[in-house]
């Protein structure tokens, strides 16, 4: 396991399906990573939330988590976006392709992220995104800069 010691202490994780309380039973599949024996170390630091790119899920970050967790020093989450991985797949009611309204599509995903944050009782967070996850992180930060 070449990744097991890149960030220091071994990493452990837990998974949960976080309900979005949106009336349709949707949830976002969440993986929380932490250093074994070092959970308190970064208790005051804002959590790091990792968003995957198109066609991926939480597994995108699996091999990098020991390094990320070891360096971040606080809570670290990887999320499956709505419609991806093990998260809910709500019915898509927006236009598709060239007729799609980018703002509406962003709001679909950003709104899910905001409901996840509230459900997790997180006041502030730092977003890390790969590919479209980066775009969604920026879209979220534009509307919720704190």
N, C-alpha and C positions, 0 to 999 in steps of 0.2 A: 504494500500500500504506500505508494510514493507520496500521497497527499496527507497521510495521517499525522505527520509531525511538522508540517510547514508553518503552522500558526502557533505552535506551542502545545498547550494541553489538548488531550483528545476531546473530540466533539461528540456531543449527544444531541438527540432531537426528540421532539414530540409532534404529533400531527393532530389536527382538529379541524372540524368543519364549522366555521364561524357563521352563525345565522345572520342574515342581513336585515331581518325584521321589516321586510318590504311588502308583506301581505301575500306573497306567492311562495313562501317557503324556501327562497333562494339562500344559498350559502357559498362562501368562498373557502376552498380547501387551503389550509395553512400549515406550514411546517415551521416550527420554532427551533432554532439551533442555539446551543450554549456550550460553553467549555465545562467539562466535568470538573466539579470542585471550584469553579470560578464564577458561579451565577451572580454573586453579589457585587463583583468587581465593577461593573458598569451600570449599576442600578440607577444612577442619576443621569446617565447619558440617554439622549433620545434614541428610540429603537431604529434600527436600519431595516427597511422593508424592500425586498428585492422583487422586481417585476420582470417577468420573462418576455421574450420576443414572440413574434407570430409563429404559430405551430409548435411551440414549446410548452413547458410547464415547470413546476418546481424542480424537477430533475436537472434542469439546465445548470443550476447552481451547486448540485450535490458535491462534485469533486473539489470545488473551490471553497466550500464552507469552512473547513478547518482553518484555512488561511484568513478568510474574512472574519470569522468569529474571533480568532486569536488576536487580530489587529484592531477590531472594532471595540471590543471591551464592553459591550452592552448587549441588549436583546437583539437578535437577528431573526427576521422572518423571510420566508420565501412563499409567495402566493401563486395559486393557479387563478388566472383571470376568469371572470364569468365566461362560460362557454368553452373553457379549456381544462385539460387535465381532469381532476376529480371534483372540480367546482360544478355548481348547478349550470344547467344549460337552458336558460329561459328562452321562451319563444322570441325570435328575432322579428321585431315589428317595424324596423326601419328600412329605408330603401337600400338597395345593394348596387355595387358597381359604380359606374360614373354618375348615377342619379343620387347616390348617397350624400347626405349632408354631413360633412366632416365634423362640424360642431356637435351634431346630434349623436354621432358615433362615439366621439370622445366623451360626451356626457354619460353615455351608457356605461362605459368602463370606469370613468372617473367617479361617477355617482356610486358605483359598486364599491370602489376603493374607499370613498368617504363613509359609506354605511359600515364597511368592515372596520374602519378606524374607530367609529363611534361604538360599535358592538364590542370591540376589544378594550374600550375605555382608555385609549391612547390620546393624550393631549397634543403631543408634537411627535413628528417622525421625520426621518431622513429617507429619501427614496433613491434607490439605485435601479436603473432600468437598462435592459438589453434590447436593442432594436426598437420595435414598437413599444416595448415597456419603457424605454427612455422617453419616447414621445408622450406617453401617458403620464409619466412622472412630471414632465415639464407642464403639460396641460393641467395636472392637478395643482402644481405649485403656483401656476398663474392665478388660479381661483382661491387657493388656500395657502398663501405664502408662509404661514406659521406652521 
